[in-house]
């Protein structure tokens, strides 16, 4: 996938995780509009599914 002119890739700025590394904390909006913060779920099992370009028409 090509990067548009004037944009940089976040992948080059993100450290690579290894197996067993803890996931970095983040906050996202859920499908119900509520905020989800990973650190609030520490100690529980969490499954997160990302669908790049889902529902974007791309």
Backbone torsions as a table, in degrees:
resi	resn	phi	psi	omega
1	UNK	NA	127.4	-179.6
2	UNK	-81.1	148.8	177.0
3	UNK	-95.9	134.3	-179.8
4	UNK	-63.7	149.8	179.3
5	UNK	-58.5	134.3	178.9
6	UNK	91.3	-3.5	179.0
7	UNK	-112.2	150.4	175.6
8	UNK	-116.5	156.0	179.4
9	UNK	-84.1	130.5	175.4
10	UNK	-70.9	-21.4	-178.6
11	UNK	-60.2	-35.3	-179.4
12	UNK	-73.9	-16.2	-179.4
13	UNK	-98.9	-5.4	-173.6
14	UNK	-102.8	126.9	177.5
15	UNK	-67.2	147.6	179.9
16	UNK	-82.0	129.8	176.8
17	UNK	-86.0	149.3	176.5
18	UNK	-112.8	160.3	177.7
19	UNK	-54.4	129.7	179.6
20	UNK	95.1	-13.6	176.9
21	UNK	-70.4	143.5	174.7
22	UNK	-70.1	146.0	178.7
23	UNK	-69.9	141.5	176.6
24	UNK	-68.7	149.5	-179.2
25	UNK	-72.2	145.8	176.2
26	UNK	-156.2	162.6	175.4
27	UNK	-128.4	131.9	178.1
28	UNK	-133.2	162.4	171.7
29	UNK	-86.4	135.3	178.4
30	UNK	-81.8	175.6	178.9
31	UNK	-65.2	-16.3	177.8
32	UNK	-96.7	0.6	179.5
33	UNK	90.8	-3.9	177.9
34	UNK	-80.9	154.3	176.4
35	UNK	-82.3	139.2	176.4
36	UNK	-118.2	120.7	177.5
37	UNK	-115.7	121.8	-174.9
38	UNK	-58.4	-41.6	-176.7
39	UNK	-61.7	-22.9	177.7
40	UNK	-75.4	-13.1	-179.1
41	UNK	-105.0	5.2	180.0
42	UNK	-54.8	137.7	-179.5
43	UNK	92.1	-6.0	176.8
44	UNK	-119.0	161.2	176.3
45	UNK	-79.1	132.9	-179.0
46	UNK	-132.2	132.3	173.3
47	UNK	-119.1	124.6	-179.7
48	UNK	-122.5	126.8	179.2
49	UNK	-110.5	122.9	177.1
50	UNK	-104.8	134.3	178.2
51	UNK	-122.6	87.1	179.8
52	UNK	-59.2	136.0	177.3
53	UNK	68.3	10.4	178.9
54	UNK	-68.7	133.0	176.7
55	UNK	61.5	26.9	-179.2
56	UNK	-108.6	-9.2	-177.1
57	UNK	79.9	6.9	-179.8
58	UNK	-91.6	NA	NA
